[in-house]
Amino acid sequence: MRRKGGGTIGLAMLGAMPAAAQLPAIAAPVAGRLAAVADPILLRPSLRRGTLIARGLPIVTRSKGPVSGVTLTDIDMVGSTFLFRAFGAADAVTDLTVRRVRSTEAGPGFLLLRGRSADILIEDVTVAATTPETRPGKVPEGIALAGKTGEDVGRNVTIRRVSIDGIRSTEGFQNGDGFSVERGWQDVSISDSYAGHNSDAGFDIKSPTARLDRVTAEGNRRNYKFWSDQTHGLLTSIDAGGPGRGAAAHIQLLGSPEAPRTLKIERLVVRSTTPAPIFLAGQGAWDVTIGSCDIRVPPGTPVTSGAVTLHGGPGCPR
């Protein structure tokens, strides 16, 4: 069915679907406006009242062209991968709500948005991925506000109470971020959320207007990666240096060799049993200001590595 902006949104059954799969039309608020591209015989009511169940699907929903007014809520995904995936900048979605979703035994991905997507709320979501990406050149994504072109300029995104664990790849650099926000996205808020055991970063943030607060990253290769001037609230980092390749760090700073970057953190909590550096500057010079710290790491752990100037308040290393 045609949607605002000329696009469609459908139930995308890619690959084989188990005969026992259960996938009713997604969410009552948009049930009458979906274009189902699957065989209708495979669409039948869930056995659990108020909950939709998707089993073994590489992609549950996708857009073809711009769509708006989409609600994906009260969904259990078992052995599936993407709840929603855009394949190009033209596949933008506005006024999107994702709420109360649980993905277990998941593949290497959950939600990928592109283009001029806007006014997005994602809350009360748990993703436990157990299957890594094994194809060379393919990048696994937890929640990705992605960007490959100048048309990937989304805005106004709120993510809260979301846990993403185990987004990994096995080839090459071993990509895999829990949360990633590309430069073109504006006004992104991620709060009260967790990223654990992903093979690249827990939180990979390039946008200068994205803000993290009351978030925890644990056991990722690099718990946080920051690429631009940014300001954040409470960050907790636990045992960086998990699965993956390349240098491990609690916070990796990847700026520009042409101009110094600035990072401000209201409060930083670090717990570690490994000697991974707290701040690792991989590109350019960084000026870091922290309001207060609570840091417990093994003796000899580097506080900074690379061109980092640190200004710390109470409890912060000097």
N, C-alpha and C positions, 0 to 999 in steps of 0.2 A: 504494500500500500504506500502511496506517495505521502511524504511527510513535509513539514515546513522546510523550505530551502531545496525541495526537489529530491531529497535523499530518501533512503529506506533504512530500516534497521531490522535485522532478521536473526533467526536462530540458525547459526551456521554449524552444520554438522560436517566437519572435515574429517575424512578417514572413517574407519569402521566404527560403528556404534553398537555396543552390546545389546542383545535383544531385551535384556531386563532394564535397559536405561529408562529413567523416568524424567521427562522434561516437559512440563506444561508451559503454556505461554507465559512469558516473563511479566510478573507483577501486574496486579489488577489496574493500577492507574494508567497503563499504556496497553493493556491487553488487546483492545480493539483497534490499535493503530500499528501493530507489528506486521511485518511481512515475513512469514515463515517460509524459509527456503528448504526446509527439511521435508521428508516424506511425512504427511500429516498423521499417518498411522502410528508414528513413533511418539506423538505428542499425547500424553494422557495424564490425568490428575495424579498428584502426589498422594501417597498413602498417609502422609503426615499433615494434618490440618494446619493450614497457614504457612507451610514451608514448601518450597519448590526444590526438587532434587535433580542435579545434573551429574551423570556418571560417565566417566571415560571420554570426555569431549575435549579435543584440543582447543576449540574456541566455542564458547557458549553463545555469545552475541557479537555482532560486528555491524558497522555502519557502511553504507555505500552512498557517499555524498553526505552533506551536512544534515543533521537531525537535531531536534530540540524536544524538551519535555519528556525525558526518559527517567523512569524509576526502576531500579533493580534492587529488590528488598526481600528479606526472609528467604535466603537461598542456601542450600547445602550443596557443595560441590565435592565429589569424591573421585579421585583419580583424574581430575580435569585440569586444564591449564588456564587459559584466559577467560575471565568472565566477560570482558569487553576488550576488543582490540581494533584500533584504527590502523589501516594499512598505508594511508597517505595523508598529507595535509588537508586534502579536500574532505576527508572523513571526520569533520569536526562535530562535536556534540555540545550543545548548550543546555543549561538547566537540567543537569544530570544529578541524580541522587542514587548513591549506593549505600545500603544500610543493612546491617545484620546479615552478613554473609560469612560463611565458614567454608574454607577450602582445605580439605585434608587429603593426604596421599597425592599431593598436587604435583603437576609438572612445573617446568621452570618459567613461570610467568603468572600474572594475575590481571593487570589492568594497564593498557597502554593508550594514551590520548595524544592527539596531534592537532595541528591546525589552529584555528581560532576558537578553540573550545573555551567555554566560559561558564561561570556561575555553577560551580561543581561542589557537591558535598559528599564526602566519603567518610563513614563513621561505623564503628562497632563491627570491625572486620578482622578475621583471623585467617592467615594463610600459613599452612605447614607443608612446605614443598619437600618431596622425597626423591624426585626424579630429576637428575641434572640434565642440562643441555649438552649433548654429545656431538652435535653437528658443527664442524669447523666454520667459523665466521658468523654463526648465529648468536645473538646476544640475549640472554635471559633477562627478564624484567619483572620486578615485583610490582610496585606502582610507579609507572614511568610517565612523567609529563615530558614527552619526548620532543626532539627537534632535529631535523635534518636540513630544513630549508628556512628561508626568511619568512615563510608563511606560518611557521609554528610559533604563534604568538598568543598563547592562551592566557587567561586571567581569572582572578577571583576564585581561588580554589581553597577549600577548607578540608583538611584531613585530620581526624581525631579518633583516638581509641582504636588504633589499627596495629596489628602485630603481623610481621612478615618474617618468616624463618626459612632458611635453606635454599635460597635462590642461587644456583651454582651452574658453572660450566666446567667441562673437563678438558677443553682444548685450548691451545694457545695461551693468551694472557689470562684466561679463566675469568671472564666477565661475570657479572651477577650482582646487582644492587637491590637492596630492599626497597629504598625510595630514591628516585632520581628526578631532578628538576633542571631542565635545560635553560639556557640563557634567555630565550625569548618569552618565558612565562613570567607573569607579573602578579604580585599580591597573592602569594601562596603561603598558607599557614599550616604547619604540621605540629600537632600537640598531643601529649599523653599517648605516645606511640612507641613501638619497639621494633628494632631490626636486629635479627640474630643469625649468625652462622652463614652469611652470604659470602661468596667467594671473591667479591671485589669490595664494595663499600656497603655499610649499613645505610648511610645517608650520603648521597652524592649530589651536592647542591651547587649549581652554576649560576642561578638567577640571583642578582643582587637584592631583589625585593622579597625573596623567600625567607621565612623565619621559622626556626625550630624552637620549641619550648616544652619542657618536661618530657623529653624524649630519652630513650635508652638505646644504646648500641652495644651489642655483646658478641664477641667471638667472630666478628667479621675480619677479613684480612686487613682492611682499614676501616675503623668504625665510622669515621666521618671524613669526607673529602669536600673541601671548599675551594672555589675557583674564582671568587670575585669579592669585592668589598661587601661584607655582610654583618648583620647584628642578630644575635640569638639570645634566648633566655637561659633556662636550665638545661644543661647537657650532661648526661651520664655516660661514661665509657667504661666497659668491662672487658678485660682480657682480649685486647686486640691481637691480631696475628693468627687468625683462624685459617680455614682452608683457602687455597688460592696461591697465586704467584706474585712475585714482586715484593718490594719493601713493605713491612708491616708498620702500622702506626695507629695510635688512638685518633689523632687528627692529622690528616695529610693536607698540605696547603699547596695548591697548584695555580699560581697566579700568572703574571706576565713579566717577562724579563725587562720590558720597557718601563714599567711604572710600579712602584711599591703598592701593595694591597694592605687593607686594614680589616681586622676581624675583631668584633666585640662580643664577649660572652658574659652574661650577667652572673652566672654561677657554673662552675665546672666541678663535677665529681668524677674521680677516676679510681677504679679498683682493678688491680692487675696482679697476676702471678707470673707474668712474663716481662722481660726487659724491653718490650717494644717502646720506642720513643713516644712521648706525649704529643709533641708537635714535630712534624717532619715537613720541611719546605722542599718541594721538588722543583719548583720553578719560581724565579724572582724573589724579591725581598718582601717580608711580611712584618707588619706592626700589629701585635696582638695585645688587647686589653681585656682583663678578666676582673669582674667585680669581686668575687670571692671564690675560694677553692676548698675542696676536701679531697686530698690525693693520698692514696695508700698504694705504693708500688714497691717492687723489690729494690734493695740498695743497688746503686749504680745505674738505675734506669735513666737514660737521657731525657731531660726535660725538653730540650730543643735540639734539632738537627737541621743544619742549613741556615739560611739567612732569616732568622726569626728574632725580632726584638720583642721581649715580653714585659708587660706592665701588669703586675698582679696586686690584688687587694688582699684582705685577710685570708690566711691559710695558703696563699699561693707561693710557689717557689720563687726565690730571688735570684 
